[in-house]
Amino acid sequence: MKAKLKEITEKLTGGGIRGKVLQLIILSLLILSVAFILMSVVHSHMLSNLVANSSEKQEKAISETADGIMDEVVTQNLDRSNMLEVRIADEMFDSTRDSLIYLKDETEEMFAHPGNYGYKSYSPPDPADDGKWTAKVIYADGTDPGNGAVRAKLGLLANMSDEMIDLCTSYGLANVYVGLPEGAHFSISDSSSSWYEDGKIKSYDPRTRGWYQKAEEEGKLVFTDGEWDANTGAYCIECAVPVYDQNHKLQAVIGADMYLDDMQKTMRQAAVEGEYYLILNRSGAAVLAPQEDTFPLSKKDRGGDIRKSKNKKLAKIAAEALKGRNVNIQLAELEGDMYYVTASPIETTGWVLISAYSQETMGQASVLLQKKLEDIQKESSRIYQNEIAVYRVSSLLVILLIMALILWTASIRGKRIVDPLNSITERVSQLEESNPEFTMEDEYRTGDEVEELAESFASLSHKTMEYMDQVVRVTAEKERIGAELSLANDIQSAMLPHIFPAFPHRSDFDIYASMDPAKEVGGDFYDYFFIDDEHLGVLIADVSGKGVPAALFMMASKIILQSVASMGYSPKEILEKTNDSLCMNNEAEMFVTVWMGILNTTTGKMTASNAGHEYPVIKKPGGQFELVQDEHSFVLGGMEGLKYKEYEMQMDKGTKLFLYTDGVPEATNADKELFGTKRMVEALNRHADGSPYELLTSVRAAVDDFVQDAEQFDDLTMLCLEYFGSDDE
C-alpha cells in the first residue's frame, strides 16, 4: 500500500523537491488523521463513561466545596471593596490637600510680592447673599479692623476670592477660609446669615480653633480628627496648612471643611446588603458608624478607643490598621454573630476603614450557587452527548475533504510554482560584474507570488544599479555641502566676540561667553560692546528654528541690534526699532527672543529689557545665584509697532549676572528628562565665587554630566558678567 501510494505520488508530482514536499505533506496528513480519529474515538468513549459515572461525585463535591468557594469569593470581594473605599477616601482627601497647597503657594507669593497683585475690597457677611458663594471677613473680639497690617493682608487675600469659590463649587469643598494671627478670618461659604446672632455678626477667633492650632503646632499641612463646624454645625473633617514668610514667621493658616455625608450614605447602603463599615480616627474612636448604628459594636465600644475593646479580635485588628498596616480577612464575633472583618489605613488622614461581612448572608449565597451548578451540570451533560455524535461524523468528512483538496491542488499548482523558481534561481546565480542586472522574462509571468518575486528581483537589481550611481553623486554633493557648512560655522563664530579677556585694559568688570550650536550653524548669539566710554551693551538672543535659516536670521538680528544700540538709544528703544526692522519683509515668519542690557560702568546701574527671553540669573555680593523673574515683552519679528518695557538693576561691586538661552534648561537626557533651571542655578552656586569663565565651565560640565550620550537638540549659549566697580567710587 505504501509503495503504491509513493508510485502514484511520483507520477503526479514528477519527483524532485516538489514531489518530496508533497509526499511529506500527504504522509503527515495521513498519520495525523489516523491518530486524530483513534484518539477521538477513545477520548469520546472515556468522556462518555466519565460523564455518566461522575454525576453523583460532582454533586457531593459541589455540596462540600460550595461553602468554601463562596467563602473565598466573599472574602476577596470584601477585601477589594474595602481597598476601593479607602482609595476613594484618599482621593477625596488628596484633592483637598492639593487645593490647599495651591492656595498656600498663591498666598506666599502675594505676601512676598504684594506690588504684583494690588489690593481688592472685601466686606463682612451679608444675609442677602444666602445661597450664593461669596467671600466675607469676620473678626475676633479685640481685633482692630482698621489695623493697617490686617487690612493689607485681607486686601491681598481678596484677590483669591474667585479661586476659592471655584474650589467650593467645582471640587465639592464645604468651606474654604484663611485665619490670620491678628484675629481676622477670611471665609468662603454660601450661608452668610449663619454668621449672625440677634441681628449682629458673631465674633469668631480662628486662633482658638483646632484646625488653626494643629497646623500652627505641627508647621505643615494637617487633617483634624473631625469636629463640629462653627458656622453650619455639621460634623466634618478639616484640612489646614500654615503660611510663613521668608523668616519663617506665621502669616496665615488656610483651611477647608469636608462634610462626611457621602461616606455616611455609603455605610447605610452597604448595611442593607449585609456589608458594614466603621471609620476610626487616629485616637481609635469610631467617627461615623456609631451615629448611624450600622456597625455591630457593643454600647461600651461606641465613643471609646476600639483598641481597648473587650473584643480582643476587633481590638487587635484596629491596633494593626492604626499602625499603617493592611489587615487581611479574619473571622471575628461581633455582638453574638460571626463576621468576616478586614481593615485598611487611610494614608492621607491616618484614619482606618474597617469592613465586616455577615457569615450568615454568605451561607445563603452558597445554597443558591449549589442549586445553580446542579442545573448547569444536567444541561451540559445532555448537550455534550448530542454534540459528540455530530463531531465524529463531521470530523471524518472534513479530513477526507482536506486530503482530496491537497492532492488536487498540489498536482496542478506544483509545476507552476517550482519550475519558475528554479529558473529564477539559475538566472540569479549567473549574475556577475559583466552582467550585473536581473531582467524580467515571460516565463516568470505566472500571475502569482512567483511573478511578484521575479519583478521584485528585477526592480531591486535595477534600483541597485541606480543607487550605486546615486551614491557616487550624493557623496560628492555631501562633501561639498559639508565644506560650505564648515565655512559658514567659521564665519558665524568669527562674528561673535570670541577673544578673551574681552577688554584687557578694563579692570572694572570681567565678561565671558560661549555658543555651542546643535547643528553646523545655529540661531543663538550673544554680543557685548561699548556704546561710549561708560556704557557697556550686553545682549543674548535665540532665533526660532535651527540650521542655516536660523543662522542667517541671527546675523541680520545681531547687525541691526548693534547698529541701533550704537546710536545711544535705551534698551527698550533698541528692541522697538530692531523689531520694526525685522518685521519688514519677514516672509519666513521667523522671530528672535532677546535680553538686552546697558551697564553704566561707573555707577553699576544696569538698564534692561526682555523680549520673550529666559529669566536672567544674578548673584549679589555675599549671596547666591537666583533667578530674576523680570517682566517679558513680546519677541522681536513677531508683530510690527510693539512697545517694550525696561527695568533697572543695581549691580554693586562683586555682582555677577548670568544669561543663557533655552538650550541650557531644556537639555534632555536619554530618559526625556529636562536639565531645568533648578539644576542650572545649583551648578552656578557650586562655584559661586568663580570667575565668569569658571562659572560657564561649571554649568557646561553639569549639562554634559546630566545629558550623557543623548543627542544635543538645541544650541547652548551662555554669558556671564562680573562687575568690580569703578576705581573712582
Secondary structure, 3 states (H helix, E strand, C coil): CHHHHHHHHHHHHCCHHHHHHHHHHHHHHHHHHHHHHHHHHHHHHHHHHHHHHCHHHHHHHHHHHHHHHHHHHHHHHHHHHHHHHHHHHHHHHHHHHHHHHHHHHHHHHHHHCHHHCCCCCCCCCCHHHCCCCEEEEEECCCCCCCCHHHHHHHHHHHHHHHHHHHHHHHHCCCEEEEECCCCEEEEEECCCHHHEECCEECCCCHHHCHHHHHHHHHCCCEECCCEECCCCCCEEEEEEEEEECCCCCEEEEEEEEEECHHHHHHHHHHHHCCEEEEEECCCCEECCHHHHCCCCCCCCCCCCEHHHCCCHHHHHHHHHHHCCCCEEEEEEEECCEEEEEEEEEECCCCEEEEEEEEHHHHHHHHHHHHHHHHHHHHHHHHHHHHHHHHHHHHHHHHHHHHHHHHHHHHHHHHHHHHHHHHHHHHHHHCCECCECCCCCCHHHCCCCHHHHHHHHHHHHHHHHHHHHHHHHHHHHHHHHHHHHHHHHHHHHHHHCCCCCCCCCCCCCEEEEEEEECCCCCCCEEEEEEEEECCEEEEEEEEECCCHHHHHHHHHHHHHHHHHHHCCCCCHHHHHHHHHHHHHCCCCCCCCEEEEEEEEECCCCEEEEEEECCCCCEEECCCCCEEECCCCCECCECCCCCCCCCCEEEECCCCEEEEEECCCCCCCECCCCCECHHHHHHHHHHHCCCCCHHHHHHHHHHHHHHHHCCCCCCCCEEEEEEEECCCCCC
